[in-house]
Amino acid sequence: MTRYRAMYANSSPIIRRLRHAGFLLACGTAMLGTVQAAHAAKPAPPLNPPAALEEVASSTTSAWDRVAVLPDGRLLVELPRWAGNTGPGLAVLDASGTPHPYPDDAWNDSATPAARRLVAPTDIQMEADGTLWVLDSGQPDPTRPPVADGPKIVKIDAHTGQVAQTWAIDPSMLHDGSHPATMRVGRGHAFIGDSGVPAMIVIRLDTNRQRRLMQHTSSLTAGQPITVNGRVLTNATGHTAIVNISQMAISPDGQWLYFEPLCGPVYKLDTDLLIDPTVTPIELEEGPTLWYKTPALGGITLAPDGTLYFNDVSTNSIFRLMPDRVYQKIVTDSRLHWPGGSFATRDGQLYIPTGQIDLTAPFNGGHNAIQWPVHIYRINIGALPPPKF
C-alpha cells in the first residue's frame, strides 16, 4: 500500500475529499473551492528587460512542435504528421540545421513494418542519463483509427542512437476517437494522455500491465476554445477545435505529474494515485490539484532547478512558475508564434520550437497557412535575474 493509501486509511470520506479535492473543473469554469496544496502563486511584474531570444535553427519545409537536446548537443525535433509534414517523424539537426531521420532511416521508412517504425510520434522525453522516450500515436491523421501495430512507446539510448525496447499500446486501451498525445515516464511506469477521448493510460513497464484511468475526468477535459492572438482555432471542418490533455511534465523523482488540456489550466497529480491499482475511481477523480490557471499552452517544461516554464500560445509569451510559487512573465515576442514543447538543459538553456501550429490545417479550418520559415530559439534561463517586487 502506498503512502497515499495509508494517509487515506485513517480519515473519513469527507476529510479524504478535502485533502485531495482538486478543482475538478473544465477549462475556464468558475473556481468552486481550494485545497491547501493549491495555494495561489505570488505574481511578479514582467521581467524587465525581458529574456533575450537567440535563434539557433530554422526550417522552410517542416513544422516542428517539440524539441530536445541529445547528449552530444545536437537538437532533436519532432515533426507531427498531422501538421502536414512529409519527412521523418523524428529528426536530428546537423551543424547546418539540416534534418536527418532519427534514430535512423529504417525507423522512419514507410516500408518498415509499423511495429518497428515511427508512424506518427507525438511526444518525446529526454532523461538526464541519455534515455529517450518516444510516444508514437500510430495516427498520421488523429481523426482516423491508428495504423495496426502503430501505437507504442519506444525507448532509445540517445548516446548510441539504438532502440532498446518497445511497448505496444494494447488496442483495448484506445477507444473510438482516441489519440495518444502526450507521455511522461517515471517510477517504472509510462503515463499517457489521450487527447481524443480524455483519459490517462498507465503502463507498468516491467510487466506491460496496462490500465485506462480517469476517463472524462474534468482535469483532463477541455472546456473552452483555444485562442491565439484573439482568434479562436477551428478544426478541418470549420468547427471550434477542442484538444483534451495534450501537455505533460514530471518531477525528476517521478512523484508529481503536471498536465493540462491544451486550453489550460495546469493540474498537479501525485503519481502514487496512478501506479497503485487499488486506488478507486473516486480517489483518482479527486486527486488532481489545480496548480495554476494558465491560458492555452504549447508546452510545459520543468527545469532542473524545479522551475516550471509555461509556453503561452495565446499571447506569444513564456512564463515561469518558480519553486517558491512566484509566477512571472519572462518574455512576450511576436517571434514566439506558438511556442511548443521546449527543453531545459542542466547548464541553464531553454530551447523553444515555434512551429506556427495554429496555422496548420487541423487548427485553421483545414487550410495550411504557415509563414515560413519556422524557428527554434534559445533563452539563457540560468542568467535570468530573480523576480523583483
C-alpha positions as a printed NumPy array, in Angstrom:
array([[  0.   ,   0.   ,   0.   ],
       [  1.426,   3.351,  -0.943],
       [  1.886,   6.28 ,   1.425],
       [ -1.097,   7.905,  -0.308],
       [ -3.364,   4.989,   0.537],
       [ -2.055,   4.866,   4.103],
       [ -2.925,   8.527,   4.579],
       [ -6.461,   7.793,   3.437],
       [ -6.937,   4.834,   5.721],
       [ -7.252,   6.931,   8.865],
       [ -9.606,   9.626,   7.615],
       [-13.31 ,   9.924,   6.95 ],
       [-14.667,  10.137,   3.37 ],
       [-15.305,  13.874,   3.811],
       [-11.757,  14.537,   5.068],
       [-10.342,  12.42 ,   2.242],
       [-12.199,  14.557,  -0.25 ],
       [-10.948,  17.76 ,   1.36 ],
       [ -7.363,  16.588,   1.421],
       [ -7.123,  15.698,  -2.219],
       [-10.024,  17.541,  -3.779],
       [ -8.743,  19.242,  -6.86 ],
       [-10.763,  21.895,  -8.565],
       [-12.469,  19.288, -10.752],
       [-13.348,  21.932, -13.262],
       [-13.344,  22.084, -17.021],
       [-11.207,  24.798, -18.54 ],
       [-12.384,  28.286, -17.767],
       [-15.102,  27.418, -15.255],
       [-15.527,  29.313, -12.017],
       [-13.432,  28.25 ,  -9.054],
       [-15.536,  26.212,  -6.633],
       [-13.059,  25.628,  -3.844],
       [ -9.422,  25.353,  -2.826],
       [ -7.119,  22.936,  -1.102],
       [ -4.026,  23.672,   0.902],
       [ -1.665,  22.337,  -1.765],
       [ -3.103,  24.727,  -4.338],
       [ -2.334,  27.997,  -2.573],
       [ -2.196,  30.875,  -5.008],
       [  1.114,  31.724,  -6.633],
       [  2.506,  35.168,  -5.962],
       [  2.553,  37.134,  -9.238],
       [  5.609,  39.231, -10.014],
       [  5.885,  42.084, -12.527],
       [  7.038,  41.023, -16.009],
       [ 10.781,  40.564, -16.312],
       [ 12.36 ,  43.885, -17.31 ],
       [ 14.214,  43.775, -19.575],
       [ 12.563,  40.635, -20.979],
       [ 14.53 ,  37.475, -21.642],
       [ 16.576,  37.616, -24.853],
       [ 15.799,  35.197, -27.693],
       [ 18.663,  33.656, -29.668],
       [ 17.775,  31.874, -32.92 ],
       [ 19.504,  28.501, -33.186],
       [ 17.697,  26.785, -36.086],
       [ 15.088,  27.385, -38.78 ],
       [ 13.154,  25.434, -41.387],
       [ 11.335,  26.295, -44.598],
       [  9.779,  22.86 , -45.041],
       [  8.792,  21.301, -41.699],
       [  6.665,  22.456, -38.773],
       [  8.122,  21.129, -35.53 ],
       [  6.285,  21.108, -32.221],
       [  8.74 ,  19.602, -29.722],
       [ 12.498,  19.734, -29.215],
       [ 15.107,  18.008, -27.033],
       [ 18.879,  18.154, -26.78 ],
       [ 20.821,  14.921, -27.32 ],
       [ 23.804,  14.062, -25.091],
       [ 26.183,  15.226, -27.827],
       [ 24.464,  18.62 , -28.006],
       [ 22.55 ,  18.138, -31.258],
       [ 18.919,  19.202, -31.445],
       [ 16.223,  16.559, -31.832],
       [ 12.915,  17.75 , -33.278],
       [  9.501,  16.12 , -33.537],
       [  7.682,  16.672, -36.822],
       [  3.988,  15.812, -36.401],
       [  2.339,  14.114, -39.365],
       [ -0.962,  15.885, -38.736],
       [  0.759,  19.242, -39.308],
       [  1.405,  18.344, -42.944],
       [  4.998,  17.164, -42.558],
       [  6.085,  14.565, -45.096],
       [  9.61 ,  13.741, -43.912],
       [ 10.761,  11.79 , -40.865],
       [  8.687,  11.876, -37.692],
       [ 11.818,  12.488, -35.634],
       [ 14.892,  14.261, -36.954],
       [ 18.251,  15.373, -35.614],
       [ 19.647,  18.653, -36.881],
       [ 23.257,  18.796, -38.023],
       [ 25.539,  21.82 , -37.622],
       [ 23.951,  23.494, -40.656],
       [ 20.415,  22.833, -39.401],
       [ 19.714,  20.1  , -41.95 ],
       [ 17.373,  17.399, -40.557],
       [ 18.301,  13.719, -40.635],
       [ 15.968,  10.834, -39.706],
       [ 16.327,   9.702, -36.104],
       [ 17.255,   7.206, -34.818],
       [ 17.923,   6.042, -38.378],
       [ 16.393,   5.766, -41.843],
       [ 14.684,   2.424, -41.218],
       [ 12.732,   3.727, -38.218],
       [ 11.37 ,   6.491, -40.432],
       [ 10.806,   4.446, -43.599],
       [  7.177,   3.821, -44.578],
       [  8.239,   0.418, -45.958],
       [  9.251,  -0.775, -42.478],
       [  6.516,  -2.689, -40.59 ],
       [  4.589,  -0.365, -38.286],
       [  5.748,  -2.138, -35.129],
       [  9.369,  -1.246, -35.989],
       [  8.988,   2.297, -37.287],
       [  7.876,   5.683, -36.058],
       [  4.455,   6.032, -37.644],
       [  3.431,   9.324, -36.014],
       [  5.444,  10.467, -32.98 ],
       [  3.5  ,  12.772, -30.662],
       [  5.78 ,  13.298, -27.668],
       [  9.385,  12.897, -26.567],
       [ 11.075,  12.836, -23.169],
       [ 14.837,  13.055, -22.72 ],
       [ 16.131,  11.909, -19.342],
       [ 19.335,  13.059, -17.686],
       [ 21.017,   9.671, -18.263],
       [ 20.502,   9.883, -22.033],
       [ 17.394,   7.709, -22.204],
       [ 14.965,   8.993, -24.817],
       [ 11.307,   8.006, -24.629],
       [  9.103,   8.418, -27.697],
       [  5.321,   8.159, -27.814],
       [  4.078,   7.005, -31.214],
       [  0.332,   7.509, -31.636],
       [  0.306,   5.396, -34.785],
       [ -2.073,   8.003, -36.231],
       [ -0.803,  10.2  , -39.053],
       [ -4.35 ,  11.614, -39.019],
       [ -5.751,  11.817, -35.458],
       [ -9.312,  11.809, -36.833],
       [ -8.784,   8.289, -38.205],
       [ -8.09 ,   4.98 , -36.43 ],
       [ -4.435,   4.151, -35.784],
       [ -2.35 ,   2.027, -38.114],
       [ -2.291,  -1.608, -36.97 ],
       [  0.661,  -2.153, -34.584],
       [  1.369,   1.584, -34.746],
       [  0.619,   2.927, -31.222],
       [  3.621,   2.257, -28.996],
       [  6.327,   3.508, -26.69 ],
       [  9.892,   3.447, -27.977],
       [ 12.914,   3.569, -25.673],
       [ 16.141,   4.789, -27.296],
       [ 19.675,   5.027, -25.938],
       [ 20.459,   8.544, -27.107],
       [ 24.191,   8.002, -26.536],
       [ 24.271,   5.347, -29.256],
       [ 21.069,   6.062, -31.205],
       [ 19.981,   2.439, -30.73 ],
       [ 16.404,   1.4  , -29.968],
       [ 16.496,  -0.512, -26.687],
       [ 12.871,  -1.667, -26.352],
       [  9.327,  -1.033, -27.482],
       [  5.958,  -1.456, -25.8  ],
       [  2.854,  -1.783, -27.966],
       [ -0.177,   0.037, -26.616],
       [ -2.927,  -2.538, -26.196],
       [ -5.762,  -1.749, -28.643],
       [ -8.219,  -2.165, -25.752],
       [ -6.682,   0.939, -24.154],
       [ -7.813,   3.069, -27.101],
       [-11.445,   3.96 , -27.786],
       [-13.089,   5.17 , -30.939],
       [-11.726,   8.688, -31.346],
       [ -8.707,   8.183, -29.061],
       [ -5.401,   9.925, -29.738],
       [ -2.354,   9.261, -27.526],
       [ -0.925,  12.777, -27.473],
       [  1.485,  13.172, -24.573],
       [  3.555,  10.967, -22.274],
       [  5.955,  11.036, -19.367],
       [  7.845,   8.119, -17.86 ],
       [  8.751,   7.762, -14.195],
       [  8.84 ,   5.238, -11.359],
       [  8.84 ,   2.364, -13.826],
       [  5.598,   3.482, -15.454],
       [  4.552,   5.352, -18.564],
       [  1.736,   7.887, -18.17 ],
       [ -0.021,   8.603, -21.469],
       [ -2.634,  11.291, -22.037],
       [ -5.426,  10.519, -24.504],
       [ -6.425,  13.839, -26.057],
       [ -9.189,  12.363, -28.2  ],
       [-11.26 ,  10.611, -25.541],
       [ -9.804,  12.175, -22.392],
       [ -8.183,   9.588, -20.148],
       [ -4.871,   8.551, -18.65 ],
       [ -3.305,   5.293, -19.867],
       [ -0.809,   3.858, -17.375],
       [  1.663,   1.177, -18.421],
       [  3.836,  -0.657, -15.906],
       [  6.947,  -1.169, -17.989],
       [  8.392,  -4.311, -16.367],
       [  5.169,  -6.329, -16.703],
       [  3.477,  -4.395, -19.531],
       [  0.32 ,  -4.24 , -17.464],
       [ -1.866,  -1.516, -18.963],
       [ -4.793,   0.341, -17.423],
       [ -7.066,   3.102, -18.698],
       [ -7.943,   5.545, -15.923],
       [ -9.709,   8.856, -15.269],
       [-11.794,   8.794, -18.439],
       [-13.632,  12.106, -18.913],
       [-12.25 ,  13.428, -15.624],
       [-12.675,  17.167, -15.787],
       [ -8.974,  17.916, -15.225],
       [ -8.195,  16.082, -18.466],
       [-11.068,  17.535, -20.463],
       [-11.089,  20.752, -22.478],
       [-13.864,  23.145, -21.624],
       [-13.166,  26.269, -23.631],
       [-11.851,  27.186, -27.094],
       [ -8.182,  27.683, -27.899],
       [ -7.494,  31.31 , -28.692],
       [ -4.298,  32.568, -30.322],
       [ -3.804,  36.31 , -30.674],
       [ -7.544,  36.797, -30.369],
       [ -8.516,  34.163, -32.958],
       [-10.44 ,  31.036, -31.998],
       [ -8.89 ,  27.982, -33.616],
       [-11.098,  25.812, -35.815],
       [-10.663,  22.229, -36.954],
       [-10.596,  20.933, -40.525],
       [-14.404,  21.038, -40.725],
       [-14.56 ,  24.648, -39.549],
       [-15.844,  23.873, -36.045],
       [-14.144,  25.045, -32.863],
       [-11.005,  22.985, -32.244],
       [-11.059,  21.148, -28.921],
       [ -7.981,  19.326, -27.603],
       [ -8.104,  17.492, -24.284],
       [ -4.99 ,  16.558, -22.279],
       [ -2.044,  17.356, -24.523],
       [  0.917,  18.507, -22.386],
       [  2.815,  16.893, -19.522],
       [  5.857,  17.332, -17.316],
       [  7.11 ,  15.129, -14.488],
       [  9.298,  15.795, -11.463],
       [ 12.773,  14.185, -11.545],
       [ 11.787,  11.65 ,  -8.889],
       [  8.607,  10.79 , -10.779],
       [  6.428,  11.721,  -7.808],
       [  4.496,  14.6  ,  -9.401],
       [  2.873,  14.786, -12.796],
       [  1.89 ,  18.16 , -14.278],
       [ -0.599,  18.168, -17.15 ],
       [ -3.22 ,  20.221, -18.944],
       [ -5.751,  20.158, -21.748],
       [ -4.398,  22.419, -24.476],
       [ -6.637,  25.308, -23.4  ],
       [ -5.312,  25.097, -19.817],
       [ -5.255,  25.129, -16.829],
       [ -2.333,  23.123, -15.414],
       [ -3.002,  20.435, -12.809],
       [ -0.672,  18.541, -10.498],
       [ -1.161,  14.893,  -9.549],
       [  0.666,  12.55 ,  -7.176],
       [  1.691,   9.533,  -9.273],
       [  1.002,   7.279,  -6.274],
       [ -2.604,   7.505,  -7.401],
       [ -1.765,   6.221, -10.866],
       [  0.603,   3.367, -10.035],
       [ -1.439,   1.829,  -7.2  ],
       [ -4.116,  -0.43 ,  -8.748],
       [ -6.159,  -0.374,  -5.527],
       [ -6.877,   3.359,  -5.765],
       [-10.548,   3.864,  -6.5  ],
       [-12.04 ,   5.891,  -9.372],
       [-13.364,   8.433,  -6.847],
       [ -9.89 ,   8.932,  -5.383],
       [ -8.479,   9.339,  -8.881],
       [-11.093,  11.898,  -9.82 ],
       [-10.427,  13.894,  -6.671],
       [ -6.636,  13.611,  -6.904],
       [ -5.664,  16.372,  -9.366],
       [ -4.969,  19.793,  -7.871],
       [ -5.302,  22.941,  -9.931],
       [ -1.707,  24.139,  -9.971],
       [ -2.066,  27.325, -11.995],
       [ -4.873,  28.757, -14.092],
       [ -2.867,  29.121, -17.275],
       [ -4.019,  30.072, -20.767],
       [ -3.528,  27.707, -23.718],
       [ -0.029,  26.242, -23.646],
       [  2.11 ,  24.711, -26.367],
       [  4.379,  23.149, -23.787],
       [  5.129,  22.664, -20.093],
       [  8.796,  22.345, -19.185],
       [ 10.271,  21.516, -15.796],
       [ 13.828,  22.816, -15.474],
       [ 16.412,  21.004, -13.318],
       [ 16.051,  23.666, -10.602],
       [ 12.324,  22.927, -10.249],
       [ 11.057,  25.957, -12.162],
       [  8.117,  25.293, -14.468],
       [  8.084,  27.129, -17.806],
       [  4.707,  27.653, -19.459],
       [  4.69 ,  28.372, -23.205],
       [  1.634,  30.562, -23.772],
       [  0.415,  30.228, -27.36 ],
       [ -2.375,  32.757, -26.849],
       [ -0.048,  35.762, -26.49 ],
       [  3.367,  34.529, -27.762],
       [  4.734,  34.533, -24.222],
       [  6.724,  32.419, -21.794],
       [  6.045,  32.411, -18.065],
       [  7.925,  30.837, -15.208],
       [  6.47 ,  29.376, -12.012],
       [  9.327,  29.113,  -9.555],
       [  9.668,  26.503,  -6.786],
       [  8.616,  29.141,  -4.23 ],
       [  5.466,  29.651,  -6.365],
       [  6.37 ,  33.059,  -7.726],
       [  4.779,  33.468, -11.172],
       [  6.313,  35.788, -13.763],
       [  6.204,  36.502, -17.474],
       [  9.766,  36.436, -18.788],
       [  9.121,  37.413, -22.415],
       [  6.424,  38.269, -24.951],
       [  7.63 ,  38.365, -28.543],
       [  5.857,  38.006, -31.906],
       [  8.626,  35.605, -32.959],
       [  7.294,  33.131, -30.378],
       [  4.475,  32.104, -32.711],
       [  3.121,  29.013, -30.953],
       [  5.996,  28.194, -28.591],
       [  5.839,  24.418, -28.419],
       [  7.328,  21.626, -26.31 ],
       [ 10.607,  23.08 , -25.084],
       [ 13.635,  21.574, -23.343],
       [ 15.693,  22.886, -20.427],
       [ 19.325,  21.791, -20.171],
       [ 21.327,  21.345, -16.995],
       [ 23.512,  24.304, -17.911],
       [ 20.529,  26.666, -17.946],
       [ 19.465,  26.866, -21.594],
       [ 15.814,  26.698, -22.653],
       [ 15.211,  25.612, -26.271],
       [ 11.831,  26.599, -27.715],
       [ 10.4  ,  25.476, -31.079],
       [  7.953,  27.847, -32.764],
       [  6.082,  25.836, -35.361],
       [  3.059,  28.102, -36.019],
       [  0.861,  25.122, -35.197],
       [ -2.236,  27.346, -35.114],
       [ -1.746,  27.923, -38.854],
       [ -1.647,  24.223, -39.749],
       [ -4.722,  22.69 , -41.356],
       [ -6.086,  20.904, -38.215],
       [ -6.305,  24.246, -36.373],
       [ -7.025,  26.579, -39.262],
       [-10.251,  25.331, -40.803],
       [ -8.459,  22.757, -42.963],
       [ -6.103,  25.288, -44.573],
       [ -2.333,  25.339, -44.026],
       [ -1.161,  28.949, -43.778],
       [  2.287,  28.627, -42.168],
       [  4.518,  31.585, -42.968],
       [  7.966,  30.095, -43.479],
       [ 10.483,  29.833, -42.015],
       [  9.747,  28.464, -38.563],
       [ 12.402,  28.719, -35.871],
       [ 13.908,  27.309, -32.707],
       [ 15.023,  29.869, -30.14 ],
       [ 17.159,  29.633, -27.045],
       [ 16.906,  31.543, -23.758],
       [ 19.697,  31.582, -21.196],
       [ 17.399,  30.962, -18.231],
       [ 20.373,  30.33 , -15.979],
       [ 21.292,  34.011, -16.287],
       [ 17.816,  35.423, -15.614],
       [ 17.604,  37.593, -12.504],
       [ 15.211,  36.7  ,  -9.697],
       [ 11.838,  38.481,  -9.679],
       [ 11.633,  41.958,  -8.193],
       [  8.539,  43.17 ,  -6.406]])
